[in-house]
Amino acid sequence: MDSVLDRPEPLSAVDPEARAIALAAQYHDADAQTLLRVALSQFKGGIALVSSFGAESAVLLHMVAEIDAATPVIFLDTGRLFAQTLLYRNELARRLGLTDLRTAHPRAALVAQEDPDRLLAYRDPDMCCWIRKVDPLDTALEPFAAWITGRKRHQAATRSSLLPFEAEAGKIKVNPLADWSAADVANYLTRHDLPPHPLVADGYPSIGCAPCTSRVASGEDARAGRWRGKSKVECGIHVQSPEKSGSGI
């Protein structure tokens, strides 16, 4: 019997869950470049890379640029990012020759309603993330059947069982770096002479929005500076939103 990968049906006719399971089984031991080539081929015209242009983002951006620099790249400008991140985005996109960089913004009316004093990140970081990240990304991803993430299993307990292909909310998520270690990332950046995010040298090995990112001391986990002092470990774009789940993010 043919697998879902061999069927002639249009992409929209194939169940995302079945497709993700089949892809994950077939390419469970493939390297990152192979996974990317498969994903960009399987979902040609219907896939985007979502990038924070953070501390480790240059790896996937470089890999994608080498395969197809016209691949859509979605960047979430939350309005609370470090200025260095915006400058780094511009430098890296120019250096890699990315030709379809798309910047998604939160809805201005929603920000004005829920965060008029710009203190929501301190009062309710989950809702702040939903307004500034989850909601705009949902909109930006509407035209796509699949998207590429830079998540890795070692980053958090919530990511420990990552597969190279997953199905969520009717779309397929591709995780080419799921089994990469911090050393793998560092070696790739050095080997390809990729510029580091300027804040890495200043003690920020993991970089998000300015109000919720702090420096990390020697010996601390790389993500210890994200939402320091809170139980929160994910911004919400990789879990269901309040509107979808009814149970918060």
C-alpha positions as CSV (number, residue, x, y, z in Angstrom):
1,M,0.0,0.0,0.0
2,D,1.3,3.5,-0.9
3,S,2.1,5.8,2.0
4,V,0.6,9.3,2.4
5,L,3.9,10.6,1.0
6,D,3.4,8.9,-2.3
7,R,-0.3,9.7,-2.9
8,P,-1.1,12.1,-5.7
9,E,-3.7,14.1,-3.7
10,P,-3.2,17.9,-3.4
11,L,-1.5,18.9,-0.1
12,S,-4.8,20.2,1.4
13,A,-6.4,16.7,0.9
14,V,-3.8,14.9,3.0
15,D,-4.5,14.7,6.7
16,P,-1.7,16.7,8.5
17,E,-1.5,14.2,11.4
18,A,-1.0,11.2,9.0
19,R,1.5,13.2,6.9
20,A,3.5,14.2,9.9
21,I,3.6,10.7,11.3
22,A,4.7,9.3,7.9
23,L,7.4,11.9,7.5
24,A,8.7,11.5,11.0
25,A,8.9,7.7,10.5
26,Q,10.6,7.9,7.2
27,Y,13.2,10.6,8.1
28,H,13.7,9.9,11.9
29,D,17.4,9.6,11.5
30,A,18.0,12.2,8.7
31,D,20.4,15.1,9.3
32,A,19.1,18.7,9.5
33,Q,19.9,19.6,5.9
34,T,18.1,16.6,4.6
35,L,15.1,17.3,6.7
36,L,15.0,20.9,5.4
37,R,15.3,19.8,1.8
38,V,12.5,17.2,2.3
39,A,10.3,19.8,3.9
40,L,10.9,22.5,1.3
41,S,10.2,20.0,-1.4
42,Q,7.1,18.3,0.2
43,F,5.5,21.7,0.9
44,K,6.9,23.8,-1.9
45,G,5.1,27.1,-2.0
46,G,3.3,26.3,1.3
47,I,6.0,26.5,3.9
48,A,7.8,29.3,5.9
49,L,10.6,29.5,8.3
50,V,9.6,31.3,11.6
51,S,12.7,32.9,13.0
52,S,13.3,35.1,16.1
53,F,16.7,36.2,14.7
54,G,18.0,35.3,18.2
55,A,21.2,33.8,19.5
56,E,21.0,30.5,17.5
57,S,18.8,31.6,14.6
58,A,21.6,32.0,12.1
59,V,22.0,28.2,11.8
60,L,18.6,27.5,10.2
61,L,18.6,30.8,8.3
62,H,21.9,29.9,6.7
63,M,20.7,26.3,5.9
64,V,17.5,27.6,4.3
65,A,19.3,30.3,2.4
66,E,21.7,27.7,0.9
67,I,18.7,25.6,-0.3
68,D,16.4,28.4,-1.4
69,A,16.9,32.0,-0.4
70,A,13.4,32.9,-1.6
71,T,11.8,30.7,1.2
72,P,9.4,33.0,3.2
73,V,10.9,33.9,6.6
74,I,8.5,35.2,9.2
75,F,9.8,37.5,11.9
76,L,7.7,38.6,14.8
77,D,8.3,42.2,15.8
78,T,6.5,42.3,19.1
79,G,7.3,45.9,19.8
80,R,9.3,45.0,22.9
81,L,12.4,43.5,21.3
82,F,15.9,44.6,21.9
83,A,17.1,47.2,19.4
84,Q,20.1,44.8,18.8
85,T,17.8,42.1,17.6
86,L,16.3,44.4,14.9
87,L,19.7,45.4,13.7
88,Y,20.9,41.8,13.7
89,R,17.8,40.8,11.6
90,N,18.7,43.4,9.0
91,E,22.4,42.4,8.9
92,L,21.7,38.7,8.7
93,A,19.0,38.9,6.1
94,R,21.3,41.0,3.9
95,R,24.3,38.8,4.4
96,L,22.4,35.6,3.6
97,G,20.5,37.1,0.7
98,L,17.1,36.3,2.1
99,T,14.6,37.7,-0.4
100,D,11.2,37.1,1.3
101,L,11.5,38.3,4.9
102,R,8.1,39.0,6.3
103,T,7.6,41.0,9.5
104,A,4.5,40.3,11.5
105,H,3.2,42.8,14.1
106,P,0.7,42.6,16.9
107,R,-2.7,44.2,16.3
108,A,-2.4,47.8,17.3
109,A,-6.0,48.0,18.6
110,L,-5.5,44.9,20.8
111,V,-2.2,46.2,22.2
112,A,-3.9,49.6,23.0
113,Q,-6.7,47.8,24.7
114,E,-4.8,45.2,26.7
115,D,-1.4,46.9,27.3
116,P,-1.9,50.7,27.3
117,D,0.9,51.3,29.9
118,R,3.3,48.7,28.4
119,L,3.4,46.8,31.7
120,L,1.4,43.8,30.7
121,A,4.7,41.7,30.4
122,Y,5.1,42.1,34.2
123,R,1.4,41.7,35.2
124,D,0.5,38.8,32.9
125,P,3.4,37.6,30.7
126,D,1.2,34.8,29.2
127,M,-1.3,37.3,27.8
128,C,1.4,39.6,26.7
129,C,3.0,36.8,24.7
130,W,-0.4,35.9,23.2
131,I,-1.1,39.4,22.0
132,R,2.4,40.1,20.7
133,K,3.4,36.7,19.4
134,V,0.8,34.0,19.2
135,D,-2.0,36.0,17.7
136,P,0.1,37.7,15.0
137,L,1.9,34.5,14.1
138,D,-1.4,32.7,13.7
139,T,-2.3,35.4,11.1
140,A,1.1,35.3,9.4
141,L,0.9,31.5,9.0
142,E,-2.6,31.4,7.5
143,P,-1.3,31.0,3.9
144,F,1.0,28.1,4.8
145,A,0.5,24.4,5.3
146,A,3.8,23.9,7.2
147,W,6.4,25.9,9.1
148,I,9.9,25.4,10.2
149,T,11.1,26.0,13.8
150,G,14.5,26.0,15.5
151,R,13.4,24.2,18.7
152,K,15.7,21.6,20.2
153,R,15.1,18.8,22.7
154,H,17.7,20.0,25.2
155,Q,16.2,23.4,25.6
156,A,13.4,22.6,28.0
157,A,11.4,19.7,29.4
158,T,8.5,20.7,27.2
159,R,10.7,20.0,24.2
160,S,12.3,16.8,25.3
161,S,10.3,14.5,23.0
162,L,10.3,16.7,19.8
163,L,10.0,14.8,16.5
164,P,11.3,16.2,13.2
165,F,7.8,16.5,12.0
166,E,4.7,17.3,14.0
167,A,1.1,18.2,13.3
168,E,-0.6,21.0,15.2
169,A,-3.7,23.1,14.5
170,G,-4.0,21.7,11.0
171,K,-0.5,22.5,10.0
172,I,2.8,20.6,10.0
173,K,5.7,21.9,12.1
174,V,9.2,20.9,11.0
175,N,12.0,20.8,13.6
176,P,15.3,20.1,11.7
177,L,17.5,20.9,14.8
178,A,15.5,18.8,17.3
179,D,18.5,16.6,18.2
180,W,21.1,19.3,18.1
181,S,23.1,20.3,21.2
182,A,24.4,23.7,22.1
183,A,27.8,22.5,20.9
184,D,26.4,21.5,17.5
185,V,25.0,25.0,17.1
186,A,28.3,26.7,18.2
187,N,30.3,24.5,15.8
188,Y,28.1,25.3,12.9
189,L,28.2,29.0,13.5
190,T,32.0,28.9,13.7
191,R,32.4,26.6,10.7
192,H,30.3,28.9,8.5
193,D,31.7,32.1,10.0
194,L,28.2,33.4,10.8
195,P,27.9,36.6,12.9
196,P,26.7,36.1,16.4
197,H,23.8,38.1,17.9
198,P,25.4,41.1,19.5
199,L,23.8,40.4,22.9
200,V,25.4,36.9,23.2
201,A,28.7,38.4,24.2
202,D,26.9,40.5,26.8
203,G,25.6,37.5,28.7
204,Y,22.4,36.7,26.8
205,P,22.6,33.1,25.4
206,S,18.8,33.1,24.8
207,I,17.1,36.2,23.7
208,G,13.4,37.2,23.6
209,C,11.6,40.4,24.4
210,A,13.5,42.9,26.5
211,P,11.2,43.0,29.5
212,C,11.3,39.2,29.9
213,T,15.0,38.5,29.1
214,S,17.9,38.9,31.6
215,R,21.6,38.1,31.6
216,V,22.6,34.5,32.5
217,A,25.3,33.9,35.0
218,S,28.2,31.4,34.5
219,G,26.9,27.9,35.1
220,E,23.3,28.7,34.7
221,D,21.1,27.1,32.0
222,A,21.1,29.0,28.8
223,R,17.4,29.7,29.1
224,A,17.5,30.8,32.7
225,G,17.2,34.4,31.7
226,R,13.9,33.9,30.0
227,W,11.0,34.9,32.3
228,R,13.3,34.7,35.3
229,G,11.6,33.9,38.6
230,K,8.5,32.6,36.9
231,S,7.3,29.0,36.0
232,K,6.8,30.1,32.4
233,V,9.2,28.4,29.9
234,E,7.4,28.9,26.6
235,C,6.1,32.1,24.9
236,G,3.0,30.3,23.7
237,I,3.5,29.9,20.0
238,H,4.2,26.2,20.5
239,V,1.2,25.5,22.7
240,Q,-2.5,26.2,22.3
241,S,-3.7,29.8,22.7
242,P,-6.5,30.8,25.1
243,E,-8.9,31.3,22.2
244,K,-8.2,27.8,21.0
245,S,-7.9,25.8,24.2
246,G,-9.9,27.9,26.7
247,S,-7.3,27.0,29.3
248,G,-4.7,29.7,29.0
249,I,-1.2,29.6,27.6
